[in-house]
């Protein structure tokens, strides 16, 4: 019984920590121009797997909506950026410049309804770590 209570307590604390972390992160910044650049690259490099609507691809996970938010919403943008830069595109992972991956992520943020601003999304994982993913 004591072990069950301890596991439950740890899980509750982790849940609160995750929620607190998500709330303590800054809103991401990106520009409309950056999202447009990302869209052009997305249609050429990503749509074949993720779909032209970002959630209708046959070969890859959705990049918009509840599934995306559930997967990435508790942390910073460094998580999706790392996956993009190390695993995408699957035929040549990491082949794009870091700034292009930031443009792609700006497009994903735009399609998830986050408003554009006047500063571009950085291509620096340390800075992205401080910015909240859509949730």
C-alpha positions, 0 to 999 in steps of 0.5 A, spaced: 500 500 500 505 504 501 508 503 494 502 505 491 501 511 495 508 513 493 507 512 486 501 516 486 504 522 489 510 522 485 505 522 479 501 527 482 508 531 483 510 530 476 503 532 473 504 539 477 511 540 475 509 539 467 503 543 468 507 549 472 513 548 466 508 549 461 505 555 464 512 558 466 515 558 458 514 564 454 509 565 448 513 563 442 515 569 437 515 568 429 513 572 423 508 572 418 514 572 413 518 566 416 511 562 416 510 563 409 518 561 408 516 555 412 510 553 408 514 553 402 519 548 404 513 544 408 509 543 401 516 541 398 519 537 403 514 534 408 507 534 405 508 527 402 508 524 409 504 529 413 499 531 408 498 538 405 493 540 411 499 537 416 494 532 419 492 528 413 498 524 411 498 517 411 506 516 413 507 521 419 504 524 425 499 530 425 503 537 426 496 540 428 491 539 433 489 535 439 494 530 437 500 535 436 498 539 442 498 532 447 505 530 444 508 537 445 504 541 449 507 540 456 514 543 454 518 547 450 519 548 442 526 545 443 523 538 443 519 538 436 525 542 433 530 537 435 526 531 432 526 536 426 533 537 425 535 530 427 530 526 424 527 530 418 526 529 412 527 521 413 530 520 407 536 525 409 535 527 416 538 534 418 540 536 411 536 543 411 539 549 415 537 550 422 534 557 420 530 553 415 527 548 420 526 554 424 521 557 418 518 550 418 516 550 425 514 557 425 509 554 419 507 549 424 505 554 430 502 558 425 497 553 423 496 551 430 493 558 431 499 561 435 499 569 432 505 571 428 509 577 431 515 581 429 521 577 431 523 571 428 523 564 431 530 563 433 534 556 430 537 556 437 535 550 441 537 553 448 532 559 446 527 555 443 527 551 450 524 557 453 518 558 449 512 554 450 509 549 445 502 549 443 497 547 448 
